[in-house]
Structure formats: structure tokens, C-alpha cells
Amino acid sequence: MSFRSYDLLKLVNDHGQLLTLRKISTVGAYNPATGTTAGAATTDYTFTGYFYNNQSGLISAEDIRRGKRKCLISALSISIAPDEEDIIIGNEDNVAITHVMTIYNAGTAVCYICETAE
């Protein structure tokens, strides 16, 4: 699959919407008695992103874990790179990022393609 970074940016700029990336900034402490984690802190970042469905027609173990939905994020609209386990909030739901692919142009990050769990 080939990408033209300009086309990806144009897609986000023309059809994207404001979304929120929630990153865990402090993991917190695990309490073995209750089986929960307390004291975790998060930081939210607003960005412009575009959700789309990826229908490849083939199903593998990776597809089951990752799901078929992806979010295209303009690197120009966010100050921090998304990571696996981050949460995208918007589009009337919350989804966890399971994989991130970074698209570069002349050594500069232009877009992030985030696979999400449904």
C-alpha cells in the first residue's frame, strides 16, 4: 500500500473532526487486595482526525485483536505522538489504539495511522 503524505493531510483537513487523545501520564499503584489500580492520571490532547473502516476481506488473528477501524491523525494538529494503549475519544465513542504507523515526509512526521480496537 502506498501513501502520499499530501493526500493524507488533505483527507484529514477536508473531512476530519476534532477528537481527543487520552494518554496515561501516571500509571498509578496496583492494589492486590482489590485487584484495581489507583492514582492513575491522564492527559488529554485535542487533535483533528479522520476515522475510516478498513475492509481487507481477509481475517487473521491480528484483525480480531485490532478491529477494522482506523483513525488518521495529522501530526501537524497534535503536539505528541500517539502510542499503543492510548484512547481516542470522539465520534460518540472511546476506542483504544492497538497499533500506530507513522508516515514521514523528508524525515518529518506528517500523519499517524492508528489501528483501533472496537
C-alpha positions as CSV (number, residue, x, y, z in Angstrom):
1,M,0.0,0.0,0.0
2,S,1.5,3.3,-0.9
3,F,0.8,6.7,0.7
4,R,1.2,10.2,-0.5
5,S,1.5,12.4,2.6
6,Y,-0.2,15.3,0.9
7,D,-3.3,13.3,0.1
8,L,-3.5,12.0,3.7
9,L,-3.2,15.6,5.1
10,K,-5.9,16.8,2.6
11,L,-8.2,14.0,3.7
12,V,-7.9,14.9,7.4
13,N,-8.2,18.7,6.7
14,D,-11.3,18.3,4.5
15,H,-13.2,15.5,6.3
16,G,-11.6,15.3,9.8
17,Q,-13.2,16.3,13.1
18,L,-12.0,17.4,16.5
19,L,-11.2,14.4,18.6
20,T,-9.3,13.9,21.9
21,L,-6.3,11.7,22.6
22,R,-6.1,10.5,26.2
23,K,-2.6,9.4,27.3
24,I,-1.9,7.8,30.7
25,S,0.7,10.1,32.2
26,T,1.0,8.3,35.6
27,V,0.3,4.6,35.8
28,G,-0.7,4.5,39.5
29,A,-0.3,1.8,42.1
30,Y,-1.8,-1.6,41.9
31,N,-3.7,-2.9,44.9
32,P,-3.6,-6.7,45.0
33,A,-6.3,-6.9,47.7
34,T,-8.9,-5.2,45.4
35,G,-7.3,-6.0,42.0
36,T,-7.6,-2.4,40.9
37,T,-5.1,0.4,40.1
38,A,-5.5,3.7,42.0
39,G,-3.8,7.0,41.4
40,A,-3.6,6.8,37.6
41,A,-3.5,10.2,35.9
42,T,-4.3,11.0,32.3
43,T,-3.6,13.9,30.0
44,D,-5.9,14.9,27.1
45,Y,-4.8,16.4,23.7
46,T,-7.2,17.7,21.2
47,F,-6.4,17.0,17.5
48,T,-8.0,16.8,14.1
49,G,-8.6,13.2,13.0
50,Y,-10.5,11.1,10.5
51,F,-12.0,7.7,11.3
52,Y,-12.4,5.1,8.5
53,N,-13.2,1.4,8.2
54,N,-10.5,-0.9,6.8
55,Q,-12.2,-3.8,5.0
56,S,-9.4,-6.1,3.7
57,G,-11.6,-9.1,3.1
58,L,-9.2,-11.4,5.0
59,I,-9.5,-12.2,8.7
60,S,-6.5,-13.1,10.8
61,A,-5.7,-13.2,14.5
62,E,-4.3,-9.7,14.3
63,D,-7.6,-8.4,12.7
64,I,-9.6,-9.8,15.5
65,R,-7.5,-8.1,18.1
66,R,-7.1,-4.8,16.2
67,G,-10.5,-4.5,14.6
68,K,-11.2,-3.0,11.3
69,R,-11.4,0.7,12.2
70,K,-8.6,3.2,11.8
71,C,-8.0,6.8,12.7
72,L,-5.9,9.1,10.6
73,I,-4.2,11.8,12.7
74,S,-2.4,14.8,11.2
75,A,0.9,15.2,13.0
76,L,0.6,18.9,12.4
77,S,-2.5,19.1,14.6
78,I,-1.1,17.4,17.7
79,S,2.0,18.1,19.9
80,I,2.6,14.5,20.9
81,A,2.7,11.2,19.1
82,P,0.0,8.6,19.8
83,D,1.1,5.3,21.3
84,E,-0.5,1.9,21.7
85,E,-2.9,1.8,24.7
86,D,-3.8,5.5,24.3
87,I,-7.6,6.2,24.0
88,I,-9.2,8.2,21.2
89,I,-12.4,10.0,22.4
90,G,-15.0,11.3,20.0
91,N,-17.3,10.2,17.2
92,E,-19.7,9.2,20.1
93,D,-17.4,6.5,21.5
94,N,-14.0,5.7,23.0
95,V,-11.5,3.4,21.3
96,A,-8.1,2.1,22.3
97,I,-5.2,2.4,19.9
98,T,-3.6,-1.1,19.2
99,H,-1.0,-0.1,16.6
100,V,0.5,3.1,15.2
101,M,2.1,3.6,11.8
102,T,3.9,6.9,11.3
103,I,4.1,8.5,7.8
104,Y,7.1,10.6,7.2
105,N,8.0,13.2,4.5
106,A,11.6,14.3,4.3
107,G,12.2,12.9,7.8
108,T,9.3,14.8,9.4
109,A,6.3,13.0,10.8
110,V,3.2,14.1,8.7
111,C,0.5,11.6,9.8
112,Y,-0.2,8.8,12.1
113,I,-2.4,5.9,11.1
114,C,-3.8,4.3,14.2
115,E,-5.5,0.9,14.3
116,T,-8.1,0.8,17.0
117,A,-9.9,-1.9,19.0
118,E,-13.7,-1.9,18.7
